[in-house]
């Protein structure tokens, strides 16, 4: 039953939160998990395109089971995630990268979002599976502040460039002023 007493549908996919272990077939979720300090939750991963030294070291140490997740490795990936009791959740994307084809699959696809802040905000979604929403909010606030600062920086640079160009070409200033005043 749900906490409010409602019965869970018999065909509903469900799992307990916080999850204790995940399988990650793509590199994007690993970056989010690393930002949340949750690399210890990764039990099976495809480290092929990962640049994180922490993930690489964990694979070498045997704390993360490395396994290819692409189409040529699909059977091995499914074997190591689907029946693995240490894996409660398999993080996949809209293309089923690293999906086990089982009830553990959860789509996490920040790449599908159109905006930089929209993509960054996916950290809040992935955090809910680990009860790390507060940590995600802090991480997102940091990203947003950096993004906002970069926009301000771009605007200041554009103003500087326009001033510089106006000094070099007074005619452009006259044209811009005529356009502004009608």
C-alpha positions as CSV (number, residue, x, y, z in Angstrom):
1,X,0.0,0.0,0.0
2,X,1.0,3.6,-0.5
3,X,1.6,5.7,2.6
4,X,-1.9,7.1,2.3
5,X,-3.4,3.6,2.4
6,X,-4.3,3.3,-1.3
7,X,-3.5,-0.1,-2.8
8,X,-0.6,-0.4,-5.2
9,X,-1.8,-1.6,-8.6
10,X,-0.8,-5.2,-9.2
11,X,1.0,-4.4,-12.5
12,X,2.8,-1.3,-11.2
13,X,6.5,-1.1,-11.2
14,X,7.8,-0.2,-7.7
15,X,10.8,-0.3,-5.5
16,X,11.9,1.0,-2.2
17,X,13.6,4.4,-1.8
18,X,16.3,5.0,-1.1
19,X,17.7,2.5,-3.6
20,X,20.8,0.7,-2.4
21,X,22.4,0.0,-5.7
22,X,22.1,1.0,-9.4
23,X,23.2,-0.1,-12.8
24,X,24.3,2.7,-15.1
25,X,24.7,2.0,-18.8
26,X,25.5,5.6,-19.9
27,X,28.0,8.2,-18.9
28,X,25.5,11.1,-18.3
29,X,23.9,9.6,-15.1
30,X,27.3,8.9,-13.7
31,X,28.2,12.6,-13.7
32,X,25.0,13.4,-11.9
33,X,25.6,10.6,-9.3
34,X,29.1,11.8,-8.8
35,X,27.9,15.3,-8.2
36,X,25.5,14.0,-5.5
37,X,28.4,11.9,-4.0
38,X,26.6,8.7,-4.8
39,X,29.3,6.8,-6.7
40,X,29.2,4.1,-4.0
41,X,25.6,3.3,-5.1
42,X,26.8,2.3,-8.6
43,X,27.1,-1.5,-8.7
44,X,27.3,-2.2,-12.4
45,X,28.4,0.3,-15.0
46,X,29.5,0.7,-18.6
47,X,32.6,2.8,-18.1
48,X,33.5,3.0,-21.8
49,X,32.8,6.7,-22.2
50,X,33.4,7.8,-18.6
51,X,36.2,10.2,-17.8
52,X,35.8,10.1,-14.0
53,X,38.9,8.8,-12.3
54,X,36.7,7.8,-9.3
55,X,34.6,5.5,-11.5
56,X,37.7,4.0,-13.2
57,X,39.3,3.4,-9.8
58,X,36.2,1.8,-8.4
59,X,36.0,-0.5,-11.5
60,X,39.7,-1.5,-11.0
61,X,39.1,-2.1,-7.3
62,X,36.1,-4.3,-8.1
63,X,33.5,-2.1,-6.2
64,X,31.8,-1.4,-9.6
65,X,31.3,-4.3,-11.9
66,X,32.3,-3.1,-15.4
67,X,30.2,-4.4,-18.3
68,X,29.5,-3.1,-21.8
69,X,25.9,-2.1,-22.3
70,X,25.8,-1.4,-26.0
71,X,23.9,-3.7,-28.4
72,X,26.8,-6.1,-28.7
73,X,26.8,-6.5,-24.9
74,X,23.1,-6.5,-24.3
75,X,22.9,-10.1,-23.0
76,X,25.8,-9.7,-20.6
77,X,24.4,-6.3,-19.3
78,X,21.0,-7.8,-18.7
79,X,22.5,-10.7,-16.8
80,X,24.5,-8.5,-14.6
81,X,21.7,-6.1,-13.8
82,X,18.4,-7.9,-14.0
83,X,19.2,-10.8,-11.6
84,X,21.7,-8.8,-9.5
85,X,20.3,-8.4,-5.9
86,X,22.7,-5.4,-5.3
87,X,21.0,-3.5,-8.2
88,X,17.6,-2.0,-7.3
89,X,17.4,0.4,-10.2
90,X,18.8,0.5,-13.7
91,X,19.2,4.0,-15.1
92,X,18.5,4.2,-18.8
93,X,17.6,6.9,-21.3
94,X,15.0,7.4,-24.1
95,X,17.1,5.1,-26.4
96,X,17.2,2.3,-23.7
97,X,20.9,2.7,-23.2
98,X,21.8,0.2,-20.6
99,X,18.3,-1.0,-20.0
100,X,17.9,-4.5,-18.6
101,X,14.4,-4.8,-20.1
102,X,13.0,-5.4,-16.6
103,X,11.0,-3.6,-13.8
104,X,14.3,-2.0,-12.6
105,X,14.6,0.3,-15.7
106,X,14.0,4.0,-15.0
107,X,14.4,6.6,-17.8
108,X,16.8,9.4,-16.9
109,X,17.3,11.6,-20.0
110,X,18.6,15.1,-19.4
111,X,19.9,15.2,-22.9
112,X,16.3,15.5,-24.1
113,X,15.8,18.9,-22.4
114,X,16.2,22.0,-24.6
115,X,17.9,24.3,-22.1
116,X,21.1,24.2,-20.1
117,X,19.3,24.8,-16.8
118,X,16.6,22.3,-17.8
119,X,19.3,19.7,-18.3
120,X,21.0,20.6,-15.0
121,X,17.7,20.4,-13.1
122,X,17.5,16.6,-13.8
123,X,19.7,16.3,-10.8
124,X,16.6,16.8,-8.7
125,X,14.9,13.9,-10.4
126,X,17.7,11.4,-9.9
127,X,18.2,12.5,-6.3
128,X,14.7,11.4,-5.3
129,X,15.6,7.7,-5.7
130,X,18.2,8.2,-3.0
131,X,16.4,10.7,-0.7
132,X,19.1,13.3,-1.6
133,X,16.8,16.1,-2.6
134,X,18.5,18.7,-0.3
135,X,21.9,17.9,-1.8
136,X,20.4,18.1,-5.3
137,X,18.8,21.5,-4.6
138,X,22.2,22.8,-3.4
139,X,23.9,21.5,-6.5
140,X,21.3,22.9,-8.8
141,X,21.4,26.3,-7.1
142,X,25.2,26.3,-7.7
143,X,24.7,25.5,-11.3
144,X,22.0,28.2,-11.7
145,X,24.2,30.8,-10.0
146,X,27.1,30.0,-12.4
147,X,24.8,30.1,-15.4
148,X,23.2,33.4,-14.3
149,X,26.7,34.8,-13.7
150,X,27.8,33.7,-17.2
151,X,24.7,35.5,-18.7
152,X,25.6,38.7,-16.9
153,X,29.2,38.3,-18.0
154,X,28.1,37.8,-21.6
155,X,25.9,40.9,-21.4
156,X,28.7,43.0,-19.9
157,X,31.1,41.7,-22.6
158,X,28.5,42.6,-25.3
159,X,28.2,46.1,-23.9
160,X,32.0,46.5,-23.9
161,X,32.3,45.2,-27.4
162,X,29.5,47.6,-28.6
163,X,31.3,50.5,-26.9
164,X,34.5,49.6,-28.5
165,X,32.9,49.3,-31.9
166,X,31.2,52.6,-31.5
167,X,34.5,54.3,-30.7
168,X,36.0,52.7,-33.9
169,X,33.0,53.5,-36.1
170,X,31.0,56.6,-35.0
171,X,28.6,56.1,-37.9
172,X,27.3,52.8,-36.3
173,X,26.4,54.8,-33.1
174,X,24.4,57.3,-35.2
175,X,22.6,54.4,-36.9
176,X,21.8,52.7,-33.6
177,X,20.6,56.0,-32.1
178,X,18.3,56.7,-35.1
179,X,16.8,53.2,-34.8
180,X,16.3,53.6,-31.1
181,X,14.6,57.0,-31.3
182,X,12.6,56.2,-34.5
